[in-house]
Amino acid sequence: MRRDGQSGQAAVESALTLPLTLFLLLGTLQLFLLLQARVLTEYALFRAVRVGSTNSAKCRPMMDAAVVVLLPAFRTYLHGGSPARELAQEFRRHSIVNGYKYDEAYQAGSAVRRNLSRSILLMERRFTKAVAAASEQEFDQPGPPQRLQVRMVFWYPMRIPFANWVFSKMVLGYSAVNPLMVTQRANWTPSTLNGYAAVAVDRAAAGEYILPVVADYSMRMMSPVEDGSPTCGGT
């Protein structure tokens, strides 16, 4: 009887600690992927701003440069062929020619279910000088050089089951049964996510668990500005 009781106690303790143990394993993997997303986002933004500096700050070349760098974070494209060739093929599948729309923003309550990969980036751009018409703007005019300042948001899709849901609840707020300690009630306060929480809430309601990875970069313009719009990409 004592042995059976000990076995039963061990089974109960294992059941109570299993969610936390599982989260430690899956959460660690998810955190490493988030770190990868952060590094890729910062490099993607550098490439985008560099392209914008030399291409009159046009949105499409900037977005293309960022997407090429970020593809490994949201698409698996290696299937045994040449990495460079398969990367090019995957990028072409997401090109504007094939229906990819950078500004196809996710809309809460929309009858059309948005594809997460079709709204991955938002670029908020500022110029240190007033942007005039292309024929009037001189990028090398006397005085302080004109700079392109960009904040980029990468909607990183969390892929690890269970860990994605828990991370989402941790940052968006949750007050029901604690998924990690089922004998407790969670009281996780929501985060503003740098002002992008509303989009994350809408997507979580649709089963798409994302976190906005935000990066900033600026560079001197090396060409006259032709596209002075404040944003590129979706919400």
C-alpha positions in Angstrom: 0.0 0.0 0.0 2.8 2.4 0.9 4.5 1.7 -2.4 1.3 2.3 -4.3 0.8 5.5 -2.4 4.3 6.7 -3.3 3.7 5.9 -6.9 0.4 7.8 -6.9 2.1 10.8 -5.2 4.9 10.8 -7.8 2.3 10.6 -10.6 0.4 13.6 -9.2 3.6 15.6 -8.7 4.7 14.8 -12.2 1.4 15.9 -13.7 1.6 19.2 -11.7 5.1 20.0 -12.8 4.9 18.7 -16.4 3.5 22.0 -17.9 6.4 24.0 -16.4 9.0 21.5 -17.4 7.6 21.4 -21.0 7.6 25.2 -21.1 11.2 25.4 -19.9 12.2 23.2 -22.8 10.1 24.7 -25.5 10.4 28.3 -24.1 14.2 28.1 -24.2 14.0 27.1 -27.9 11.5 29.9 -28.6 13.8 32.4 -26.9 16.7 31.4 -29.1 14.5 31.9 -32.1 13.5 35.3 -30.8 17.1 36.2 -30.5 17.7 35.1 -34.1 14.7 37.3 -35.1 16.2 40.3 -33.3 19.6 39.9 -35.0 18.0 39.4 -38.4 15.7 42.4 -37.9 18.6 44.7 -37.1 20.6 43.5 -40.1 17.5 43.6 -42.4 16.9 47.2 -41.4 20.5 48.2 -42.1 20.3 46.7 -45.6 16.9 48.4 -46.2 18.2 51.8 -45.1 21.3 51.3 -47.2 19.2 50.5 -50.3 16.9 53.4 -49.5 19.9 55.8 -49.2 21.1 54.9 -52.7 17.7 54.4 -54.4 15.9 57.7 -53.6 14.2 56.2 -50.5 11.8 54.2 -52.6 9.7 51.8 -50.6 9.8 48.7 -52.8 13.6 48.3 -52.9 13.8 48.9 -49.2 11.1 46.3 -48.4 12.6 43.8 -50.8 16.0 44.2 -49.2 14.5 43.6 -45.7 12.4 40.6 -46.8 15.4 38.8 -48.3 17.3 39.0 -45.0 14.2 38.0 -42.9 13.0 35.0 -45.0 14.8 32.5 -42.8 12.8 33.8 -39.8 9.4 33.0 -41.2 9.9 30.6 -44.1 11.7 27.3 -44.5 13.2 27.2 -48.0 16.1 24.7 -47.8 15.1 21.4 -49.4 18.5 20.1 -50.5 19.4 22.4 -53.3 21.7 25.3 -53.5 21.0 27.8 -50.6 21.4 30.8 -52.8 19.1 29.4 -55.6 16.4 28.3 -53.2 16.5 31.6 -51.4 16.0 33.4 -54.7 13.1 31.0 -55.6 11.4 31.6 -52.3 11.8 35.4 -52.6 10.2 35.2 -56.1 7.3 33.4 -54.6 6.8 36.4 -52.3 7.4 39.0 -54.9 4.8 41.6 -55.9 4.6 40.0 -59.3 3.2 36.9 -57.7 0.6 38.7 -55.6 2.7 39.5 -52.5 1.4 42.8 -51.0 3.6 44.5 -48.3 0.7 46.7 -47.3 -1.9 43.9 -46.9 -2.6 44.7 -43.3 -4.4 42.4 -40.9 -7.8 43.7 -40.0 -9.7 42.4 -37.0 -13.1 41.0 -37.8 -12.4 40.8 -41.5 -14.2 38.1 -43.4 -10.9 37.3 -45.2 -8.4 35.5 -43.1 -5.0 37.2 -43.6 -1.9 35.2 -44.2 0.7 36.2 -41.6 3.5 36.2 -44.2 1.7 38.8 -46.2 1.9 41.4 -43.5 5.3 41.0 -41.9 6.9 44.5 -42.0 6.1 48.1 -41.2 8.7 50.8 -41.9 8.1 54.3 -40.4 10.4 56.8 -42.1 11.5 60.3 -41.3 13.7 62.7 -43.1 15.8 65.4 -41.4 14.8 67.9 -44.1 11.5 68.7 -45.7 11.0 66.5 -48.7 10.3 68.6 -51.9 9.6 67.4 -55.4 12.3 65.2 -56.9 13.3 68.0 -59.3 13.8 70.4 -56.4 15.4 68.2 -53.8 19.2 68.2 -53.7 20.5 65.4 -51.5 24.0 67.1 -51.4 22.9 70.7 -50.9 25.0 72.8 -48.5 24.3 72.5 -44.8 23.6 69.5 -42.7 23.2 66.4 -44.9 19.8 64.9 -45.3 19.4 61.7 -43.4 16.9 58.8 -43.7 15.7 57.6 -40.3 13.7 54.4 -40.2 12.0 52.4 -37.5 11.1 48.9 -38.7 8.6 46.5 -37.1 9.0 42.8 -37.9 5.9 40.8 -36.9 7.8 37.7 -35.8 5.6 34.6 -36.0 6.2 32.3 -33.0 6.3 28.7 -34.2 6.9 26.6 -31.1 3.6 25.0 -29.9 2.6 25.8 -26.3 5.5 28.2 -25.9 4.0 30.6 -28.5 0.6 30.6 -26.6 2.2 31.2 -23.2 4.5 34.0 -24.4 1.5 35.6 -26.1 -0.5 35.5 -22.9 2.4 36.8 -20.9 2.8 40.0 -22.9 -0.9 40.6 -23.8 -2.3 39.9 -20.4 -4.0 36.9 -18.8 -5.9 36.2 -15.6 -7.3 32.7 -15.8 -5.7 29.4 -14.7 -2.0 29.6 -14.8 -0.9 27.3 -17.7 2.5 26.7 -16.0 1.2 26.0 -12.5 -2.3 24.7 -12.8 -3.0 25.0 -9.0 -2.6 28.8 -9.3 -4.4 31.6 -11.0 -2.3 33.8 -13.4 -2.3 37.5 -13.1 -0.2 38.6 -16.0 -0.5 42.3 -16.8 -0.6 43.4 -20.5 2.3 45.2 -22.2 1.9 48.0 -24.7 4.6 46.3 -27.0 5.9 49.8 -28.0 2.4 50.8 -29.1 1.8 47.7 -31.3 -0.2 45.6 -28.8 -3.5 46.1 -30.7 -2.3 44.2 -33.7 -0.8 41.4 -31.6 -4.2 41.1 -29.7 -6.1 40.9 -33.0 -3.8 38.2 -34.4 -3.8 36.2 -31.2 -7.6 36.1 -31.3 -7.2 34.5 -34.8 -4.7 32.0 -33.6 -1.6 33.8 -35.0 0.9 34.3 -32.2 3.4 37.1 -33.0 5.7 39.5 -31.3 6.7 42.8 -32.8 10.5 43.1 -33.1 11.4 46.8 -33.4 14.6 48.3 -34.7 15.8 51.8 -35.5 18.5 52.9 -37.9 19.5 56.1 -39.8 21.9 56.9 -42.7 22.8 59.8 -44.8 21.0 60.0 -48.1 23.2 59.3 -51.1 20.5 60.1 -53.7 17.6 62.6 -54.1 14.4 61.7 -52.3 11.6 60.6 -54.7 9.3 58.8 -52.2 8.7 60.9 -49.2 5.7 59.0 -47.7 6.1 58.3 -44.0 5.5 54.6 -44.0 6.1 51.5 -46.0 4.3 48.2 -45.4 1.4 47.0 -43.4 0.2 47.7 -39.9 
